[in-house]
Amino acid sequence: MTPLRRVGGHPGSETSAIRLQRYILRELLAAFLLLFAIVTAVVGAGLLLQFLHRAPQIGLIAIAKGLPYVLPVAFPITIPLAFLVACLLTYGRFADDNEFTALRMGGVHPWHAVAPAVVVGAVLSMGTVFLNTDVLPWAELGQREILKDQVQRIITALEEGSATVVPLGKASGLSAEGRDADGAFRAARISTGGGEEGRRAGPVGLFSGGEIVARRAWLWLDDERDALIIRLQDAVSVQGDVTVEFDDTTIAVDLDRLVGASAREEAKSESLMTAEELRYNMARPSPDDVQNLEYAAELWHRIAMGLAPLVFGFLGAPLGLWSARGSRGSAFLLALVVALPVYYPLLRLGENLAREGTLPPAPALLLGDVLLLAAGGWFLVRVVRA
């Protein structure tokens, strides 16, 4: 760490500042790594369950393949939150043990104590911005490819088996009384769940969150179209109070829909683009100002979230010194108060302002970061004057 100039009148204050920073840095990193592992395990487990919900029939091998795509989704949340708790815990304990008082009496400026948190936060922010802008789109696309591969395996296995129940993604399924010699499903019933999931997963134009009953049905894959083809004979489609009959019809269902991708995701919209793709689309001449605004809002949303470790470091260190509470419970509670009711709602507010065109994307999305940096500066001034 770069030696800092002496700020006090004591001859050894410069050496004391360097030793202090090394000590705080060790304590801060140890606390952060432990908290990061714990928080990531909890959030990652929830994301894995969500991933399994998208395809309940998924196997253990596919789960193992999906872990590298599921865990990175947790990092942009767990890294800032774990770092904020680590700052509050480390600096709160530092003040609670009267070490901060000894530092002041030794002529060392409080900024020297806060500097390690700011430096580590800046380094973490660079990594988190990269995660948000380039890794998360890759992770989401990877999850979808694994789920699509599972659907493809199930359909391919039907050609050699005699299965009469076929799960199709997270909200669709086929069941039949039996199989004929030509592989057709006899007395087949195809259904999707109700609500938004069923509407997304159901074959468009035939039923949506409803049910089809057919005398005979065939399923096969169209690799060129990346779709599941369903042929129905003597079928009745029921959706609410609407009933439609078909003598012989064939429908195609995108595999993306079967694994729960929304129409917005199917077209690889801004939510699945990398930062380079977003910047390219923003620079392209386009008559659609609304779409360009969406691209800019998406990019700045990722950048603003990526800056959270830096913001939390600049706020958490003086806040921990000011609160002077070194207990784990107090640190967790204070971190949740800062993150959940304050920071992330401000980020959501900025996103709404940007997408509605009320404010330009950059200032709108950075609103929460700027306000929390200002709060950190206020607490730092309070600590210095204390």
N, C-alpha and C positions, 0 to 999 in steps of 0.2 A: 504494500500500500504506500502511496506517495507520502513522504514526510510532510507534516503540516507545520506551518510557522508557529512560533510561540505567541500565544495571545495573552498570557498572564505575565505578572511581574516576577514569577518564581523561576529560577534558573533551570529547573528540571521539568517545566511544564510541557516542552516539546516532546521529550522522551516519554513523559507520562501520557500524553495524548496518543502516541503511537501504540504504547502498550495497552492503553484502554481500548483502542479500536480493534486490536487483535483479539483481546479478550471478548469484547462484545460480538465480534464476527464469529468466533468459535461457538459461543453460546447461541447466537442467532441461527447459524447454519444447522447446528445439532437439533434445535427445537423445530426448525422448518422441515428438515428431512423426516423426522419422526411424525410430525403432524401431516405432512404431505402423504406419507405412506398410509396413515390411518384414514384420512379423509378420502383419498383416492380409492381405497378398498371399499369404503361404504358407498360412495357415488358410483364407482365402477360396477359394483354388484347390482345396483338399481338399473344402470344402463344395460347390463347383460340380461337382466330379466325382461327389460323392454325389448331387447333384440330377440329374445326367445319368444316373446308374445307375438312378434311379427310372423313367426313360423314355428308353431308348437311342435311340429314333427321333426325338427332339425336334430341331427345326430351329434354325438360327442366329438367326432372328428371335425365337423363343421363348426362346432362351438370353439374348438381350439384354434381353427383357422380364423374365426371371427374376432378373437380377443385382440389381436393387433389393430383391428379397425374400431373396436368398441372403446378400449381404454383411452386412446388419445382424445376422444370426445369429452372425457371428464377433465382433462388437464387444464383447459382455460378457466374452469370454475375452481378446481381444487388447488391449483398453484396460488392464485391471489388470496383465496380464503385461508389456506394454511399459512401463507406468509404473513397475513394480517394478524392471525392468532399468535404466531411466533414472535412478531414485533411486540404485541401487547404483553405477552408472557415474559419475554426477555427483559424489556425495558421496565415493565411493572415490577418485576422481581428486583431489578437493579436499583430502582428507587425505594422499594419496600425494605431492602436490606441496608439502606442508608449509604450505599456506595455512591449514589449520585451526589449526596451531600458532601462526601469526602472529595469527590471530583471537583466540586465547586470551590471547596476550601483550598484545594491544591492549585487553583488558578487556571484550570482547564475550562474552556468555553463549552457550553452544552452542545453546540453544533458538532463538535468532534465526536460526541457520543452518538448523535443522530446520523452522522455520515455513513457508517457501515450499512444501516438499513436502506438508505437512499441508493447507495452503490449496488447492493445486492438486488434491490427492487428494479433498478435500471437494467441489470443483466437479465433478470427473469422476464422483464417486459419485452426485451428483444426476442426471447424465445417464445413467449406467449403470442406476440404479434405474428410470428412465423407460423405457429400452430393454427391460429385463427384464419390466416390468409391462404395458406397452402396445404396444411395437413388435414384439416377438418373436411374440406370437400373430397379429398382422396379417401378419407375414412368412411364417409357416408356412401360414396360410390362403391367402395369395397364391401360394405355390409350388404348392399343391394345385390351385388354380383354373387355373393355367397348364398343369399336366400333364393335368388333366381336359379342358381345351380342346383339347389335342393329340389325345387319344383321340377326342373328338367330331369333329374334323376328319378323322381317318382313317376313321371309320365313315361319315361323310357322303360322303366321296369314293368310297366303294365303290359307291354307287348309280349313279355315272356311269362307273366304270372296270371293269376286268376283272382286278383283282388277285386273286391266289390265296394270298398270304401277308399276314397282318394281325397286327402286333404290338399287344398289348393290355396296356399298362402295363409295369412292370418285370419281371414274372414270368410273364405269360400271353401266349399267342399262338395264332393259328389258321393252319393251312396246308391246302390242298386241291389235288386233281388238276386241277380246272378249275371253270368257272362255267357254269351253265345259263342258258337264255334269260330265265327269271324272276328272275335274280340270285342263285339259290341256289348255295352252295358244294357242289361234288360231291366225295364221298369226303373229307369234312372231318375234320381231326384238331385238337382243342383240348387244349392242355397248359398246365400251370403248373410252375414250379420246385419242387423239394423244399424241405423245411425250413419255417421260420416264414414266409418270404416267400411261398412257394407256398400255404401254408394260408390266409394272409390274402387273397391275390389270387384264389384259386379261388372259383367260385360256391358259396355255402353250400348244403349239403344235397345236392349232386350229386357233386362231387368236390373234394378238397382236397389239393393237392400231387400230383395224379394226372393222368389223361388220359381224354379222350372221343373215340371214333371214331364218326362218323355218316355214313350214306349221303348225306344232304342236310342243309344247315344254312343258316339265315338270320340276319343280324344287323341290328338297327336301334336307334335311340335313342328313349328315352321321356323327353322333356324335363320332363314334369310330375313324374316320379319320380326324375329325374336318374340314370338307370340305363341300362345296355346290356341289350337284350333279345336272347336267343339262342333260336331255335327249332330243334329237332333232330328228325329223322325216322330211324327205324331206327338208334338209337344204342346204344352200349355204353360204360359208364363203368367204368374200371379204377382202383382205388386200392389199392395193395399186393396182397393176396390176395383182395380183395373185387371181384366183378364184378356189375354191375347192367345189365339191358337195358331200353330204352325204345322203344316204338313211335312215339310222337309226344309231345313234351314241350316246354314253354317255360319258361325260367328268366330271372330278372332279376339282374343283377350291379350293385351300386352302383359308380358311377364312383370314389368314394372308395377302394374296395377295390382297384380296378385301378391306382391311382397309389400304392399301398403304405400307405394309412392304416390304422392299427390300429383295432380295434373301439372302443378307448378314445377315439381321436381322432374317429371318425365321429360320435359323440354330442356332439361339442364339449364334452369334459369339462374339468376344471380346467386341463389343460395348454394349452388353446387359449383360455382366458378372459382378459380384461383384468383389471386390478386392481379396477376398478369392478364388474365382473361377479362377481368372487370375493367382494368385500365384500358385495354384494347377497345372494348365496347364503348367506353366513355369517350374515347378519342375519335371513334368513327362518326362521320356525319350521319345524323339520323333525324327525321322529322318528328320522332316520338319523344317529346321532352319528358313525359312521365316515365318512360322506360329508362332514359338516361339518369333521371333522378333516383330511380330504384338502384341502379348500378352504383351510383355515388354513395347513397345511403348505406348499402350493404358493405362497401369497402370501408367507410369510416366507422361503421358499427364494429367491424372486426378490429380495426386499429384502436378504437376507444376501449374495447374490452381487453385488448392486449396490453394497454398501459396501466391496467389495474394494479399489478404488483408495485410499480413505481409509486402510484398514488397512495396505495395502502402503506407502503414503507414510509413515505413522507408524513402521512397522517398517524400511522400506528406508533411510531417511535416517540414523538412528543406526547401523544395521548397516553401511552403507557407510563411515561415519566410523570405526567400530570396526575394520572389516576393513582399511581403508586400502589397498585395491587398486583401481586405476583402469583395469585392462585390461578390454576387452570380453569376453574369454573368461571371466574370473573373475566378471564381473557376470552373464552369461548362466547360468553354472553355479550360482551362488548363488541366482539367481531361480528356476531350475528346482527346486532343492532345497527352497526355501520353498513354492513353489506346488504341485508335483506330489505329493511324498510327505507333505506336511504340511497345507497349507490345504485343498485340495479333498477329500482323504480325511476331514478333520474335518467338512467341509460335508456329505459323504455320510453320515457317522456321525450327524450331527445330524438329517438328513432321515429316516433309518431310525428314530431314537428318537422323532421327532415323529409319523411315520405309524403306528408301533406303539402310540402312546399312552403310552410310557414317560416322556416329558417333555412339557410344553406346547410347542406349535410355536415360539413366540418364543424362549425360552431355548435350546431344542434347536438351532434353526437358526443362532442367533447365537453358538453355542459357539466355532466356529472363529475368528470375528471377535474375540471377547473374548480368547481365548488369544493370538492374534497381537498384539493391542493391548498385552496385558500383557508379551509378549516385547519389543515395541518400547519400552515404558517401561523395562524392565530394561536394554536396551542404551543407552538415553538416559542413565540413571543412571550406567552404567559409563563412558560418554563424558565426562559432567560431572566425575566423580571422577578421571578419568585424569590 
